[in-house]
Amino acid sequence: MEGETASLETVSYQCPMKCEEEKTYPKERICPVCKMDILPISNMDSKKIATDEISDNSIFNLTSTWNTEEGKSIELVDLKGKTLVMVMIYTTCKAACPRLVADMRNIEKQIPENLLSDISFVLVSIDPETDTPKRLKEFAIENFMNDEQWTFLQGTNNTVREFANVLAVKYKQISPMDFSHSNIISIFNPQGELVHQQEGLGVDNKETISKIIETTKLTN
């Protein structure tokens, strides 16, 4: 009798992207919205549990310490659990960085409001000598990036260089107050693995926004 009861248990299927929110189906099929395979809900639960793991490719393996614009000391692993949209800038920049900041704000504005609590927009300074937590806080306020989803990080010259290497961001100090640097926005999943990069200034960010939404929905 127990075997018969088990065989009668129903399995519900749902899109891992939750394109149709909580809608479920009684059997396997293709999602009518994103065209991905619809998975058994039990498999999706197992996938969520797996988000607690850190792979060898995760930036959370870096043990460097950073200061936030709020004066707190954190490690990158403290950002775990949210989709990360990261860029490296410096606050005295008058050329590329203002455009990178504008790109970050533009991306944020196009994210559905219900997903914002699961995303962190992180700006890492390549000029830790000038960009103290106090200066970063002022910059955040000046640029309307003072909400909870925004984080600014100050490291040391060594930790900044290490992190830039991970992101393939190249930078060089060309005068006491100026740097030449790559213009790259990087997307990490909640486990700290790189999933997408956008290079350039003022580029079409549709692919980047789509990847942020996709990555965030997978862990909701």
N, C-alpha and C positions, 0 to 999 in steps of 0.2 A: 504493500500500500504506500509505503514511504517513497518508493521509486516512482510510482504512478503520480504521486503528488508533485514530486520534483519536476517530472516531465511536463506537467501542466502549468508550471510557472511561466509567466510571460516576460519577454525581454523587450524593453523599449529602446528605440534608437533615436539619436539626436545629432544634429550637426555640431561638430566640435567648435565651429565658429559662432554657434548660436545665432545664425542669420535670422532665424524665425523665433528668436527669444527662447521660450521654454517649450516650444512645440515638439512633440515626439511622434514617432512612427512605429508601427508594429513589426516592421521587417526592414531588412537592409535595402538601401536605395541610394541614389545620388541626391545631394542637396539641390533643390531647384534654384537656389540663389547663387551659391558660390561654386557649385558643381563638385564639391569634395565628397568623399565617401562618408555616409552617415554611420556613426559608431554606436555600439551598445553603450548605454549610460554607465554600466559598471566599468567598462574600459576607460571611459572619460574620467571617472573617479580615480582610477589607478594613475592616470596621467597627471592629475592634480597632485597626488601624493609625491610623484616623482619630481615635482618642482622644488622640493626641499633639498634635492641633491645638487652638488656642485661638480661640474665636469672639469677635466684638465684644461679646457679652453675658456674657462670662465675668468673674468677679470676679478672675481671675488677671491681668487687665489693670491692676489697681491695683498701684502700685509701692511702697506704703507698707511700712515696716518695723515689725515687732512683736517683743516679747519674750515668750518662753514661760515657763511655771512652772519650767522647768529652767534658766532663765537664758540660753537660746539666742536669737540674733537671726535672725528669718526673714522672708520675704515670703510673701504668700498663695499664690503659685505653688509654694512648697515643699510645699503640701498637695495638689498635683495628683496625680491617679491613684487617689484613693479617693473614695467617696461621703462627703459632708460633712453632718453634722447639727449645725447651728450655732444658738446662742442668745446673747443679750446680757443680762448680769446684772451685779450688783456684790455683793461678798462681805459687806458690812455690812447688806444688806437684811434686814429681818425679816418682810416680808409676802409679796410676789409671788415673789421670787427663790427662796426655799426650795421653793416649789411647782413652779417651772420646773425646778429641779435634780431634784426628785423625778420630774417628767415625763420628763426626759432619762434618768434611771436606769431608769425603768420601760420606756421604749422600748428601751434597750440590752438589758435582760433578755429581751425578746421577739424579739430577732434571733437566727436560727440561729447556733450557735457557729462553724460553718464559714465564715460570711461576715464575722465580726467583724474579721478581719485586713485586710479591704478597706474598712473604714468608720472614719472619724475623727469623734469627738464633740468639738466645739470650743465652748468657752465664752469669749466676748469680754467683757472688763470695760468698763462705761461709766464707771467711776471710776478712771482710770489713776493719779491722784494717790495714792489709798489702796491700790489693788490692785497692789502691786509684785510682781515674780516670786516673792519670798519669801512674801508673803501668799497669793498664788495657789497656791503649792505646799502651804502649810499647809491651805488650804481644800480642795484636792484630797484630801489625806490624811484630813481630818476627814469628808469626805462620800463616802469610799470610791470616789474617782474618780481613782485614782493609777495605773491600769493603762495599758498602752501606747496603747490606743485613745482615751484622753482627752487633750485639749490645752487649755490655758488661755492666753489672749493678753492682753497689756497693750500698748496703743498710746500715742499722745499724744491730747490733746483734739481736735486737728484730724483725725487719722486715724480715731479712733473716730466722730466726727461724719460723716465721709465714708462710712464703712462702714455706719453706721446708716441713712443716706439710701438706700444701695443695697438694704438689707433692708426699707425702709419702716418701720423701727423709730423711734418718736418717744420722746424722753426729755428731761427737764428737771430740773435740780437745784433742789430746793425747800427745802433746808436744808444746812448744811455736810456732813452725813453721809447725806442722803436724796435720792432721785431718784424722780420719777414716770416710768413708761416703759411702752411696749407690751410685751405678752407674746406673742412670736412665736418659734416654732421653725422654722427654714428648712432645706430639703434641697437640696443642690447635687449634680449629677452629677460624675464624676471630671474633667470638663473645666471645672468651676467655673460651670456654668450652673444657675440656679435652676429647680427642677422641682416644688417643693411648699412650701407654708407651712401651719403649724398655728397658729391664734390662739386665745388663751384659756388658762385655768388648769384643770388637772384634766379636760380634755375627753377624749372618746373618741378614742384615738390609733390606731385600727385602720387608717384610711386612710393615716396617716403611716407606720406600720410597713410596710404593703403597698408603699408607694412606695419606701421605703428598700430593701426586698428586691428589688423589681423593678429599680430603678436599679443596684444592685450586681450582680445576676445578669447584666445586659446586658453588663457589661464583664469578666465572668469567662471 
